[in-house]
């Protein structure tokens, strides 16, 4: 005699399959939770079943962390994890009873452990980012408007929250930065930019000193940065990230004044720019995309209303070098715009720098091959440049 089939769960007249073992069942349950009466009638066993699915899928993620070759088989597990989080989020809307049931099942601890596992995965999948985002949203939702929200803090601290707390300690950040791997440095630099807010300026002034010193010391890495022979070099990636972070720092008025007078800071970045200019465009590593744009933007920021810096760039023949960068470059978006911005700051209230540009001689048209690929050509008429469309029969 066959074993009896489990009876379905009834929620306010709506039949819900008890063995929710697939994606469609979770989606159906989430749809039911859109109605408040279904949320209020949900039994604790429903959430236990969702938690079981979450735990089972978590084991697949844990396996992929130990064996990277398994990561390519994660798609279905990540979908289930995402749907579990969405389902649980929907269940707790304006329903403290469900919030308590979900929390008492130790779901928060499972969610935190899973999010920490996500950080160890070395894969770039949109489904992973979606699952990660939904997990964080679930933790935020389960803690909101609930007297026992400290449970989330207890489980998630310090692993998830301690990084932001540490950013307020310049001494600790400096000590950590020296010992971190290059990949970890990239992550830390991203956190620094994300948390660059006025309330923390006293700490970020010290961070700015650390980033400036690190950038000055990275001259030897620039040649590697511009070479296709090291496309996945973590040191290269960390070096490429520094000018971007420093640009964001110099966009802050108080940090800008500090960095404008940092010893050797602007001069070393001028040398970096000269190194970049000596390398052919086709030789640039994909990791270095945007590097030159960030350098020019940074030099422009450092020269803003500081005549000494303006003059020093001129003394090093930096003005022609920056102007020569005013070209279309697939690896450096908005390069032309940042050149215009830098020249504006270099010549503001500086007659000598203005004269340098005024005395430049016309040496003819620059390479227009990229314009021709886009269907345009440049013609010089009476001292003016005319942009024209190329006829189809000329292409």
Number of C-alpha atoms within 10 A of each C-alpha: 3 4 5 6 6 9 11 12 17 15 16 12 8 10 12 17 16 15 14 18 14 11 18 12 16 22 17 14 23 21 14 21 22 14 13 15 12 19 22 18 13 19 15 14 12 17 21 16 16 25 22 15 20 23 17 14 20 23 13 17 25 18 14 22 19 12 11 13 10 14 20 10 12 17 14 14 22 24 16 24 31 22 24 29 26 19 23 24 23 23 29 23 18 13 15 17 15 24 23 17 17 23 19 11 14 14 23 23 16 15 25 20 17 22 19 14 16 20 12 13 17 11 15 9 13 11 17 21 15 14 24 23 14 20 24 15 15 22 21 13 18 26 19 16 12 13 10 14 18 11 17 20 15 11 17 20 13 12 11 15 11 11 14 14 9 13 21 18 15 19 14 11 19 16 10 15 18 11 10 12 13 18 14 15 22 20 12 19 19 15 15 20 16 12 14 17 11 10 9 12 16 14 16 24 18 19 23 23 18 15 20 21 15 15 20 17 13 18 16 10 15 19 14 19 27 26 19 15 12 16 17 13 14 17 19 24 20 24 25 26 22 22 24 20 22 24 21 17 24 22 12 14 9 15 21 22 15 15 20 21 14 15 12 12 19 25 16 16 20 22 15 21 23 15 14 20 15 8 13 10 13 11 11 21 19 16 23 22 18 20 26 24 23 26 25 27 22 25 31 26 25 26 25 20 17 18 16 12 20 26 18 15 21 18 11 13 13 20 20 14 16 23 15 13 19 16 17 14 17 13 19 16 16 16 24 20 14 23 23 17 17 23 22 15 21 28 23 16 14 15 9 13 19 15 11 14 14 9 8 9 7 7 6 7 10 10 9 13 11 14 15 14 11 10 15 16 16 16 10 11 8 6 7 8 11 11 12 11 12 16 9 7 5 6 9
